[in-house]
Amino acid sequence: MSTLVAEDELESTRGERFLAIVFALFLVIGLIWGYAKLDEPFRPPQSVVTDPAILARDAAQSASEKAQGALDLANLQLEQSREAYRTALDAGQPAAELERAYQQAQIAQRTAATTASEADQRLARARGPAEAASKRLEDERADEDSRARLLTFLVRVPYVLGLLGISFWLLARYRHRARRRLPLLYAGVAATTLLALVMAGDYITDYISLPDLGPLLISLTGVALSLIAFVALQRALVRRVPPRRVRRGECPFCGYPLRSGPDTAPAGYCEGCGRDVIGECTSCHRPRRVGTPHCGACGSV
């Protein structure tokens, strides 16, 4: 039996579990980004108003507003000329020029009022056909949105279900073969499960709006850094954790306290995980604690 602790036989630590959680969070960001981008091919294009009835209504609206502005200005000029003419009459001053200005202001005001009235009438006549055209365009837009939502849903369902199936398949296939990677497998399952919850909430409430590229870059960077840190931590733990546990009188695999040493318990099985903690030295073939850096009988590595 080898006196070294295999990587897959070492129990996961809190540091590994923490990095698995970080990995899952960054993975969720990337999965949601992909989920949100799936509707882009089906989004209806931005519509440009070309209906003659709506264009005529808009032109009549603009003309009415312009005519009303001219009428307001004519009313103001009429009031000012009337006050100036009345003031001159009250003071007994010559008011022939002011009278002519007042009369011209009256004519301009009547003309502006007639123009504004005609513009309002044209606007009133244009509103009916424009409202019918707007209603028709809104119905068409609603139909396009409904088709887009349906197509997006039909694409998102296999996306989410496929990721869920892959994550659970990996967990079922490798949970006994690669126990040291179990936190990452669980993180993948958790991330895809959260994605499924996001889809459920999305279709219960409304679409999720995310920036275009930022979340994907954050996700990819975070996933890569988490994986690098996870592997580095596991390699360091394989070298450091077993000797520390042996020094404390614990099982090098799970850390369970050992009640007896190799001299009093030749079998040397851990009561916590059931593994054999006594091996044979490859140099002198005498009993040796698993996880010790040197043999206690011959001193070999």
C-alpha positions as CSV (number, residue, x, y, z in Angstrom):
1,M,0.0,0.0,0.0
2,S,1.3,3.5,-0.8
3,T,2.0,5.8,2.1
4,L,1.1,8.9,0.0
5,V,-2.4,10.4,0.0
6,A,-3.9,10.4,-3.5
7,E,-5.6,13.6,-4.6
8,D,-9.0,12.0,-5.0
9,E,-8.9,10.6,-1.5
10,L,-8.4,13.9,0.3
11,E,-11.6,15.5,1.7
12,S,-12.6,18.9,0.3
13,T,-11.7,21.9,2.5
14,R,-13.6,25.2,3.1
15,G,-11.2,27.0,0.7
16,E,-12.2,24.7,-2.1
17,R,-15.8,25.0,-1.4
18,F,-15.6,28.8,-1.3
19,L,-13.8,28.9,-4.7
20,A,-16.5,26.5,-6.1
21,I,-19.1,29.1,-5.0
22,V,-17.2,31.9,-6.7
23,F,-16.9,29.7,-9.8
24,A,-20.6,29.1,-9.8
25,L,-21.4,32.9,-9.5
26,F,-19.2,33.8,-12.5
27,L,-20.6,30.9,-14.4
28,V,-24.2,32.1,-13.7
29,I,-23.3,35.6,-15.1
30,G,-22.1,34.1,-18.4
31,L,-25.1,31.7,-18.7
32,I,-27.6,34.6,-18.1
33,W,-25.7,36.7,-20.6
34,G,-26.1,34.0,-23.3
35,Y,-29.7,33.5,-22.2
36,A,-30.5,37.2,-22.7
37,K,-28.8,37.4,-26.1
38,L,-30.9,34.5,-27.6
39,D,-33.8,36.9,-28.4
40,E,-31.7,39.2,-30.6
41,P,-32.3,37.4,-33.9
42,F,-36.1,37.5,-33.4
43,R,-36.5,41.1,-32.3
44,P,-38.8,43.1,-34.7
45,P,-36.9,45.9,-36.5
46,Q,-37.6,49.5,-35.5
47,S,-40.6,50.7,-37.4
48,V,-40.7,53.9,-39.4
49,V,-44.0,55.6,-39.8
50,T,-45.0,55.8,-43.5
51,D,-48.7,55.6,-43.3
52,P,-50.2,58.6,-45.2
53,A,-53.0,59.2,-42.6
54,I,-50.5,59.4,-39.8
55,L,-48.2,61.7,-41.7
56,A,-51.2,63.9,-42.6
57,R,-52.2,64.1,-39.0
58,D,-48.7,65.0,-37.9
59,A,-48.5,67.7,-40.6
60,A,-51.9,69.1,-39.5
61,Q,-50.8,69.0,-35.9
62,S,-47.6,71.0,-36.7
63,A,-49.6,73.5,-38.8
64,S,-52.2,73.9,-36.0
65,E,-49.5,74.6,-33.4
66,K,-47.8,77.1,-35.7
67,A,-51.2,78.9,-36.4
68,Q,-51.9,79.0,-32.7
69,G,-48.5,80.6,-32.1
70,A,-49.3,83.2,-34.7
71,L,-52.7,83.9,-33.2
72,D,-51.2,84.4,-29.7
73,L,-48.7,86.9,-31.2
74,A,-51.5,88.7,-33.0
75,N,-53.5,88.9,-29.8
76,L,-50.6,90.4,-28.0
77,Q,-49.9,93.0,-30.7
78,L,-53.6,93.9,-30.8
79,E,-53.7,94.4,-27.0
80,Q,-50.6,96.6,-27.1
81,S,-51.8,98.7,-30.0
82,R,-55.2,99.2,-28.4
83,E,-53.6,100.3,-25.1
84,A,-51.3,102.7,-26.9
85,Y,-54.3,104.2,-28.9
86,R,-56.5,104.5,-25.8
87,T,-53.7,106.2,-23.8
88,A,-53.2,108.8,-26.6
89,L,-56.9,109.5,-26.7
90,D,-57.1,110.0,-23.0
91,A,-54.2,112.4,-23.0
92,G,-55.6,114.4,-25.9
93,Q,-52.6,113.7,-28.1
94,P,-52.7,113.2,-31.9
95,A,-53.5,109.5,-32.4
96,A,-54.0,109.0,-36.2
97,E,-50.9,106.8,-36.6
98,L,-51.9,104.8,-33.5
99,E,-55.4,104.4,-34.8
100,R,-54.1,103.0,-38.1
101,A,-51.8,100.6,-36.2
102,Y,-54.7,99.5,-34.1
103,Q,-56.8,98.8,-37.1
104,Q,-54.0,96.9,-38.8
105,A,-53.6,94.8,-35.6
106,Q,-57.3,94.0,-35.7
107,I,-57.1,92.8,-39.3
108,A,-54.0,90.7,-38.5
109,Q,-55.7,89.2,-35.4
110,R,-58.8,88.3,-37.4
111,T,-56.7,86.7,-40.2
112,A,-54.7,84.7,-37.6
113,A,-57.8,83.6,-35.9
114,T,-59.3,82.4,-39.2
115,T,-56.1,80.6,-40.1
116,A,-55.9,78.9,-36.6
117,S,-59.6,77.8,-36.9
118,E,-59.0,76.3,-40.3
119,A,-55.9,74.5,-39.1
120,D,-57.9,73.1,-36.1
121,Q,-60.6,71.8,-38.5
122,R,-58.0,70.1,-40.7
123,L,-56.5,68.5,-37.6
124,A,-59.8,67.3,-36.4
125,R,-60.6,65.7,-39.8
126,A,-57.1,64.0,-39.9
127,R,-57.4,62.5,-36.4
128,G,-59.9,59.9,-37.3
129,P,-58.0,58.1,-40.1
130,A,-54.8,58.6,-38.2
131,E,-56.1,56.9,-35.1
132,A,-57.4,54.0,-37.1
133,A,-54.0,53.6,-38.8
134,S,-52.2,53.8,-35.5
135,K,-54.5,51.1,-34.1
136,R,-53.7,48.9,-37.1
137,L,-50.0,49.4,-36.7
138,E,-50.1,48.7,-32.9
139,D,-51.9,45.4,-33.7
140,E,-49.3,44.5,-36.2
141,R,-46.5,45.3,-33.8
142,A,-48.2,43.3,-31.1
143,D,-48.4,40.3,-33.4
144,E,-44.7,40.6,-34.3
145,D,-43.8,40.8,-30.6
146,S,-45.8,37.7,-29.9
147,R,-44.1,35.8,-32.6
148,A,-40.7,37.0,-31.5
149,R,-41.4,35.9,-27.9
150,L,-42.6,32.5,-29.0
151,L,-39.5,31.9,-31.2
152,T,-37.2,33.1,-28.4
153,F,-39.0,30.8,-25.9
154,L,-38.5,27.8,-28.3
155,V,-34.8,28.6,-28.4
156,R,-34.3,29.3,-24.7
157,V,-36.0,26.1,-23.6
158,P,-33.4,23.7,-25.2
159,Y,-30.6,26.1,-24.1
160,V,-31.6,25.9,-20.4
161,L,-32.6,22.2,-20.5
162,G,-29.5,21.2,-22.4
163,L,-27.2,22.9,-19.8
164,L,-29.2,21.4,-17.0
165,G,-28.9,17.9,-18.5
166,I,-25.1,18.3,-19.2
167,S,-24.4,19.5,-15.6
168,F,-26.4,16.7,-14.0
169,W,-24.8,14.1,-16.4
170,L,-21.3,15.3,-15.5
171,L,-22.2,15.1,-11.8
172,A,-23.6,11.5,-12.2
173,R,-20.7,10.3,-14.3
174,Y,-17.7,11.8,-12.4
175,R,-18.9,12.1,-8.8
176,H,-17.2,8.7,-8.0
177,R,-14.3,9.0,-10.4
178,A,-13.2,12.5,-9.4
179,R,-14.2,13.3,-5.9
180,R,-11.8,16.1,-5.7
181,R,-13.7,17.9,-8.4
182,L,-17.1,17.4,-6.8
183,P,-17.3,21.1,-5.6
184,L,-16.9,22.2,-9.3
185,L,-19.6,19.7,-10.4
186,Y,-22.0,20.9,-7.7
187,A,-21.2,24.5,-8.7
188,G,-22.2,23.7,-12.3
189,V,-25.4,22.1,-11.2
190,A,-26.2,25.1,-9.0
191,A,-25.4,27.6,-11.8
192,T,-27.7,25.9,-14.4
193,T,-30.4,25.6,-11.7
194,L,-30.2,29.3,-11.1
195,L,-30.5,29.9,-14.8
196,A,-33.6,27.8,-14.9
197,L,-35.1,29.9,-12.1
198,V,-34.2,33.1,-14.0
199,M,-36.1,31.8,-17.1
200,A,-39.1,30.9,-14.9
201,G,-39.1,34.4,-13.4
202,D,-38.5,36.0,-16.8
203,Y,-41.6,34.5,-18.3
204,I,-43.6,35.2,-15.2
205,T,-42.7,38.9,-15.1
206,D,-40.7,40.5,-17.9
207,Y,-37.5,40.2,-19.9
208,I,-34.2,40.7,-18.3
209,S,-32.2,43.6,-19.6
210,L,-28.4,43.3,-19.5
211,P,-25.6,45.3,-21.0
212,D,-24.2,44.0,-24.2
213,L,-20.7,42.7,-23.5
214,G,-19.7,43.5,-19.9
215,P,-21.2,40.5,-18.1
216,L,-19.8,38.0,-20.6
217,L,-16.2,39.4,-20.1
218,I,-16.7,39.4,-16.3
219,S,-18.0,35.8,-16.4
220,L,-15.2,34.4,-18.6
221,T,-12.5,36.2,-16.6
222,G,-14.0,35.1,-13.3
223,V,-14.5,31.5,-14.5
224,A,-10.9,31.2,-15.7
225,L,-9.4,32.8,-12.5
226,S,-11.6,30.6,-10.3
227,L,-10.5,27.4,-12.1
228,I,-6.8,28.4,-11.9
229,A,-7.1,29.2,-8.2
230,F,-9.1,26.0,-7.5
231,V,-6.5,23.7,-9.2
232,A,-3.6,25.6,-7.5
233,L,-5.3,25.3,-4.1
234,Q,-5.9,21.6,-4.5
235,R,-2.3,20.9,-5.5
236,A,-1.1,22.9,-2.4
237,L,-3.6,21.0,-0.1
238,V,-2.4,17.6,-1.4
239,R,1.1,18.6,-0.3
240,R,0.4,20.3,3.0
241,V,-2.8,19.0,4.5
242,P,-1.9,15.3,5.1
243,P,1.3,16.0,7.0
244,R,-0.4,18.6,9.2
245,R,-3.2,16.1,10.0
246,V,-0.8,13.4,10.8
247,R,1.1,15.7,13.2
248,R,-2.2,16.4,15.0
249,G,-3.0,12.7,15.3
250,E,-5.8,12.9,12.7
251,C,-6.7,10.9,9.6
252,P,-4.8,12.3,6.6
253,F,-7.9,11.8,4.4
254,C,-10.8,13.3,6.4
255,G,-9.2,14.8,9.5
256,Y,-11.0,12.6,12.0
257,P,-9.1,12.1,15.3
258,L,-7.3,8.8,15.5
259,R,-7.5,7.0,18.9
260,S,-4.5,4.8,18.3
261,G,-1.2,4.9,16.5
262,P,0.5,2.3,14.3
263,D,2.0,0.5,17.4
264,T,-1.2,-0.1,19.2
265,A,-3.5,-0.6,16.2
266,P,-1.8,-2.6,13.4
267,A,-4.9,-2.5,11.3
268,G,-4.9,1.3,11.4
269,Y,-8.4,2.0,10.0
270,C,-9.9,5.5,10.4
271,E,-13.1,5.6,12.4
272,G,-14.3,8.6,10.4
273,C,-13.9,7.5,6.8
274,G,-12.9,3.8,7.1
275,R,-9.7,4.2,5.1
276,D,-6.4,2.4,6.1
277,V,-4.1,4.9,7.6
278,I,-1.1,2.5,7.9
279,G,0.9,1.6,4.9
280,E,4.1,-0.1,4.1
281,C,7.3,1.8,3.6
282,T,8.7,1.2,0.1
283,S,12.3,1.1,1.4
284,C,12.2,-1.0,4.6
285,H,8.7,-2.5,4.2
286,R,7.8,-1.7,7.8
287,P,4.5,-0.1,8.9
288,R,4.4,3.6,8.2
289,R,1.6,6.2,8.7
290,V,0.0,7.4,5.5
291,G,0.8,11.0,4.9
292,T,4.1,11.2,6.7
293,P,7.0,12.9,4.8
294,H,9.6,10.3,6.1
295,C,9.5,6.8,7.4
296,G,9.9,6.5,11.1
297,A,11.9,3.3,10.9
298,C,14.4,4.1,8.1
299,G,13.9,7.8,7.5
300,S,13.4,7.4,3.7
301,V,11.0,9.7,1.9
